[in-house]
């Protein structure tokens, strides 16, 4: 198979001006991958800076409440900056240092990857510019605040739908000018080769840990593993721990938005979602696009899942039947979030709550000696503005109004 | 009768010290204005025109062409409209070499074979797809060759000599030499490093050299004369049409070529 391809998906559809940059990135990545001390350095950094290994929590109350399989939760929310995004950015940070570059750029939707990249840049002493759709800048002010306080420049993108894909296009435009001293820290397992493979490698730390932990706690491998899928990095992270075990079902949960049949969603892999094969943003995958290839607007309550494409690696696993895809609607996500909070005292990010939805649907029909893992890719409490808004909480609104008045 | 792009350009270069290629985004600001602009360009000696089929994610383009593409799509421009318009123009102006410029997804969704056959059938001479490097475009290159279409490939200042030779070996028609890093529409410094770069381009291929990205004045074109075969004006004409209307493009083009 051609390098950088997963079945028919992937590739590196890059303008000629980036050819040399990708050549040197491929070299640096291959050298790091062949050097065991690089991975050791990475694991040590994540242990010292980001609470790794993250626990695998047995959700006893939720399991009892649903009356089926034993539910275990992989706690990526306990990473520094509150999500699995830290794994990828710190790994790429080490690589950037090896390449001797001094500046990093990144795209961000909800701002999680932007905050994680800004944090990494502060830690490594890199200059940092974050591209973020104007609409997202308006929706996610707290994350913009943190990025700026961490020393990053946040550039609002005013083109296209003014969301994640447009931020990605703009980051590419920066990169074709600045590639000598700049590395583009792509936030997920998408984009041109080697990004899908490289980001999946950094995220594989989730699956490695989870496999060891579930065997320790449950005595054997789980029956099913659930993860939400936007670009797909947290899903690829945990799935890699179980790919070689065909009896472990891997379930990717996409953003069903207002419902698949409304067209207001961000699902690319479930039946009826309307996605089709395409080539954009440097790679080939399933995109939400019109028949002529123009990308469509997507919708999800969770900005981190609100994206037109999906990892080429996951598109391949989906096509092969190795990963089963499901979707969760915005309303189901809010209900699952409430249940997780009340039964376990856990506050999953709205992205992660998509994985909870499907596990909650399936667990009751499973037997108590079976086990499932939910990848809780991020924590929700830092998104209080978004979640309080989604809950339409009256006392929160009153607080905001009063606070706004005090600022007048 | 098939006309092959490289041959046409070589023949024209016999009488002209430098050729000129201009660029339009189909449907921006409208097909009517596109027609008027092309009429002006044809009357003032433009040799090649690249018609850009708008795509929603144009990563190699700067803000001017990006917005033009979005506007055109917002008006509802379809790929079919671009083919029809292209056919009309190719018929009306047989002396101009027309090429389609677009991104690979448009070609991919139309079907690579169908897209290229139709491009040839409407009288176009080639295609420019900036996000399709030769590594990914083997079928596209093969089909183009078979149809006598020129798949235009790129040299950039970051290309090594070895890379230039590899790429040029797979291109047809002419090599598009990107004058600087970055996206379309920015400034290019016309200095000795550009001369050295163009010398490297010249050594890497026998194909005609077209130079684009940041060319906007008579001085720019004059400086390229003798070093390249064709100057490419992209963003500058879109800006001009925005500011002064279609009628301004004829005098502008004539001015660019005043030194030739």
Interface residues (C-beta under 8 A of the other chain):
Chain A: X11 X12 X13 X14 X15 X16 X17 X18 X19 X20 X21 X159 X160 X165 X169 X172 X173 X176 X177 X178 X179 X276 X277 X278 X279 X280 X281 X282 X287 X289 X291 X292 X293 X294 X295
Chain B: X55 X56 X57 X58 X59 X60 X62 X63 X66 X67 X70 X73 X78 X79 X103 X104 X105 X106 X108 X109 X110 X130 X131 X132 X133 X135 X136 X153 X154 X155 X156 X157 X158 X159 X160 X163 X167 X178 X181 X182 X183 X186
